[in-house]
Amino acid sequence: MIKYLGSKRGLLPQILRAVGAAAGDRAVVADLFSGSARVAHALKAAGWRVVANDELEFARTLACGLVQADTEHWGRRAEKLLADLSHLPPAPGWFTATYAETARYLHPVNAARLEAMRQAVERLDPEPELRAVLLTALVQAADRVDSCAGHQMSFMRELAPRALKPLALRLPELLPQPASGPCLALGEDALALAGSIDCDVAYLDPPYDQHAYLSNYHLWETLVRWDRPQTYGRAQKRAACRIHRSPFNSRAGIGPAFARLIGSLRARTLVVSFGAEGFLARAELERMLAGRGFLHVLEVPHRRYAGTRLGIHNARGEKVGTPGPEATMERLYVASDRRLDLPRDQDYRAVAVRLPEAV
Ligand SMILES: C[S@@+](CC[C@H](N)C(=O)[O-])C[C@H]1O[C@@H](n2cnc3c(N)ncnc32)[C@H](O)[C@@H]1O
């Protein structure tokens, strides 16, 4: 899985317990802001049918490669194709010039090998799920040898030690299809999707501050789209980064967007991740969720993403700020039309549970 700002890797046990308290074996669970697909993948691994959605194309592709695609369908073929791609000679072109010379996110040899592999996938033109598995492998391989502090707003002044390692493709962590049926990956605006999606539990993990994910991961978007975009600035971001904004990235927009989202979803249970430092205060979110019936709020200390722990870097990759605190508080709001059994056992040792708040 790739490094991702706001990844909920550390909260998986709590998220799975919350969903498990609400969802039967045959339930459909929707992850409307799936990002790295880490949560959606864990939900599929736990046996639920999952709908994973994200508005960015690379995130939709990760969701398709890691959640929609099943190992029994694509595992063998993908493994064989990835072995073939691994042996291609480097093919330096616009991608290498832009992202390994003008900007320096990758070692030029790794970038040129990646460029050869990506062109080959384009020529192969495989079935959509297989394509997503191959592109997921490329993004994951590039992520393991990149030279930035967890996002692509800047890159390190000197290539990071991991960037000197040779790029190596691995088969992504494919899973078998759940007994109750297939999973699905979508690339929609969650606000447009919310009213039409049929699911038992909706997991909501939107951005909660000003950091736009397209800017943070523009390189993955370009690697997946392969559309040779116009780029700008030292970071060589896609031109679309200048205009693309999610309402969840705005202090003024996030409240109305959240209220609309919560109001449109028909799922019986909502599980919402929201950090204590986000644009919305706990009381505001609780007010929005209160109409759903029973509300549990779980507080989980959470390790910050690498960038904050390493310090703040400017656009030239120079350190300009001191590292922030190691941990922050993540909150999981579980709102349901019925009282859920969320026991305080080992997994919930660090969790404060307010039980129940009927309205
Ligand atoms: C906090 S991240 C999700 C992290 C994810 N749970 C994980 O563990 O990797 C928020 C995600 O919401 C997506 N996003 C932002 N606005 C959106 C919208 N209106 N509709 C769908 N996805 C959106 C971003 O692209 C980003 O991937």
The ligand as an ORCA input file, in Angstrom:
! r2SCAN-3c Opt
* xyz 0 1
  C      -8.442     11.472      4.002
  S      -8.291     10.875      2.345
  C      -8.903      9.227      2.485
  C      -7.874      8.293      3.046
  C      -8.278      6.845      2.992
  N      -9.311      6.535      3.961
  C      -7.052      5.993      3.252
  O      -6.974      5.318      4.307
  O      -6.164      6.009      2.412
  C      -9.582     11.719      1.518
  C      -9.826     11.292      0.071
  O     -11.020     11.952     -0.365
  C     -10.911     12.185     -1.763
  N     -11.915     13.232     -2.103
  C     -11.882     14.565     -1.834
  N     -13.038     15.150     -2.205
  C     -13.823     14.177     -2.736
  C     -15.137     14.158     -3.279
  N     -15.886     15.266     -3.361
  N     -15.632     12.968     -3.721
  C     -14.885     11.838     -3.666
  N     -13.632     11.807     -3.155
  C     -13.103     12.952     -2.685
  C      -9.464     12.587     -1.958
  O      -9.057     12.366     -3.292
  C      -8.751     11.665     -0.930
  O      -8.246     10.517     -1.547
*
